[in-house]
Amino acid sequence: MSADALLAAVIFLATLGPGQVLTRGQPWSLLLQVALVTPLAWRRRAPLATFGAITAAAAIQWAADVQLPADAALLVALYTVGAYCPWRQALAAGLTLEAGVLLAAARWAPPGQFPFTVAALTAMAAAALTTGLWTRARRAYVSSLEHDREQRARLAVADERARMTRDMHDIVTHNLSVMVALADSAAYIRHRAPDRAAAAMEQIADTGRQALADMRRSLGSGEQGESGEPLHPVPGIAQLGPLAERMRAAGLPTRLEVTGDPAAVPAAAQLTVYRLAQEALTNTLRHAPGATAEVRVHLTPRRADVEVTDDGRAGRTPEGAPGRGLAGMRERVAAYGGTLHAGPLRDGGWRVAASLDLAADLAGKGTA
């Protein structure tokens, strides 16, 4: 309010002239000057009330047949109504002021100058109202941009949380399943084949270290070596071989077939292919004991197809059941505009097949 009070004081002093107020012999002229200008101190707090108070003072001034330069306060009040009130209220205020323009021109316009006086005063009122409406529209536009920016920030945070949730699910579920299978195997053979049991325990330790490295990387705090490179590479198609070896060590015979050039596939898409294969194999290990699995990956510069099948006979958890497995896979594939199919095979077993549209992903990055 202090800025508005200062504006009111400036207008009061600027329009206070000895020829207009102090020497006319009309003691109420100074009071009208105050009544016209003082309400501007509350113009942004109560725009309509301010405009009404100044309009009332102007009506008294017209009835007293006193011309005052402080009538400029009407233009400031009309601008404020346009800038801070709904457009219907602003239009009503504009029409009210236009009626005052006609009355003022009818009384004070020089002889023969009525049309020109009305046109000039109307132009000033229209300019004040239009400027106020433009200011309001501009403020609303800037506010919408800020809102959109906040929305995008919230969506980015939500997407990052979803990504971390998917990664944590894949990392924890897979590695714990492998470690449990290895531990069970080591316990079973520890007396008959202590060397194989010791090897299984080493694999458990390696799997645990890999899980910790993956978790730190997913959380944005991956360990780095002296050269600044990660101690463990980001999982990709090249790591499908070690993944298959871990699954075989955990008791799931796994065959891997990769066709095409992995170098043509972006790192993010390679990570998606790896996670899809990892999740599918983990589900087979958990839900189809005694099965064998096969992973087939076909790569082109525009597509990445991955298929994981097994010949297990055990029942699977329904797709609609609670859990992040299939839902997480669908979210990963959807990020590439791809498709995912998961379900039982006609002759028994289970199949997970996904296709990633790499061309759409590259086009999206090119237009970002």
C-alpha positions, 0 to 999 in steps of 0.5 A: 500500500505504501507505493500506492499512497506515494502515487496518490501523493504525487498525483495530488501535488502534480494536479494541485495548482494555485490557479485551479484550487487556491485562488478560485474562492471556493473552499470545497475545491481543496476538499474535492481535490483530496477526495479525488486523489486519496482513494488511490492509496487503496487502489490495488487492495480494493479496486472497485471501491476505489473507483466508486469513491473517486467516481462519487467525488467526480459526480459531486465536482460536476454538480458543483461545477468545479473543474479540477486536474485531479480528474486524472485519478479516474483514469488511474482507477479505471486502469486498476479495475482493468488490471485486477478485476474480472472483465465484466466489472472492468467493462461496467467501470468503463461504461460508467466513466464514459457516461461521466465523459459525456456529462463533463463534455456537455458542461465544460466543452468549449462552444462547438467542440463537444464531439472533439472533447468527447472523442479525446476524453473517450480515447484516454479512458479507452487507453486506460482500460485497455492497458489495464486489461492487457496488464491483467492478461499478461499477469495471467499468462506469466502465472500460467507459465510459472504453473506449467514450469512447476508442473513440469518440475513435479512431473520430472520428479515423479518420473525420476521416482518411478525410474528409481522404483523400477530400478530398485525392484529389478536390482533387488528382486533379481540379485536376491533371487540369484543369491537365495538360489546360490545359497540353497545350492551351496547348502545342498552340496557343501558336504559332497562338493565343498569346492563347488559350495565355496564357488557358489559362496564367491558368486553370492559375494560377487552378486551382492557387490554388483547389486550394491554398485547398481543401487549406488548408480541408480541413486546417482552416487555410483563409485568411480575409479581413479580415472573417473569411470564407473567401477562397473559399467552401466548394464547393457547388451554386453552384460547379457552374457554375464547375466546368463552365466549368473542365472546358470550358476543359480540353477536356471540353464539359460541360452543367449542369442544376440543378432545385430550391432549393439553399438547402434543402440543408445545406452538407455535403450540397452539398459532397457533391454538388459532390465527386461531380460533380467526381470523375465529371467528372474521371474522364471527362476522364482516361479518355474524351478527346473525350467530352461530359458532362452533369451533372443535379442535382435538389433537394428538401427531403428528397433530393438526386439527382445524375447525371453522364453522358458519351458517351465510348467509351474503356474505364474502369478496372474498379470493383474496381481500386485507387484512391480514386475510386469508393470515396470516392464510395460513402463520401460517399453512405453518410454520407447513407444514400444509394445510388450507381450507376456503370457503362457505358451501354447505348449507350456512355458512362458514368453515375454516379448518386447519391441522398442522403437529406437527411431521414435526415441532418436526423433524425440531427442532431435526435436527436444 
